[in-house]
Amino acid sequence: MSLAEKIKVLIVDDQVTSRLLLSDALTQLGFKQITAAGDGEQGMKIMNEQPHHLVISDFNMPKMDGITFLQAVRSNPNPATKKAAFIILTAQGDRALVQKAAQLGANNVLAKPFTIEKMKAAIEAVFGALK
């Protein structure tokens, strides 16, 4: 069993198309355990009920944006939730956002539009080689 098959991934993005593209890219990389949420509030509920190893969250979302969601994950009392790897997904090349995400404990930032190769590199930077 590859590392990718063992990692539970939570995708959090308010756009259905983005969630489908992310899920498809993850599937092509060998991930089998993928859950999706439409916003940070829903993502936090999922993380509280069933912690995932990796969160890939959009930055710009209604209700709870990616930075607020990141803060909620990192401040969660459940160690399994708190230690989850977290990748912020953004269409903004905003240096201040990237720095803030890093300060709050994001493991990586992935720019939209992304390629499967860039996603793989962002995930491998956190977990090591997937195969």
Steps between C-alpha positions, in 0.01 A plus 500: 500500500642836399525794738233684296252217565548532878452879520150630570451828313242770568433747217334826609389735223176688438512436124373162383725510193810554716402213730454270199834606344683450830336163559582386146865610536531323836347182355751509213778529761376182669295642788195288587363661820369841392229704671372839383342796680347819359635742761717524810211444742408173331871410480543558874198281576653217294841545666340484846304186416769322300849656490676485163877493439497772233279804446506686168298815555414792277582839649205704376172346625177625658413431867856405603797578273808281468709697752226489767452129428876445534494679838206283613683180399826605668327605824283185521549307825503166312869424422404300187318804362759754615789312331333454161707620206339813352541637148338835415372532144482850359454681174665803656876523478483712814831486686340624825243218483773240447698639795192508726410142404856387583493683835174329590637155421416430137737239360485628144321730255374387160412760236194474274493395229710203603642205310508144631880528512482814718246338729718189530803717582303695766382176665840328475662805661293412808483118495798391289477283188147368443597177325 
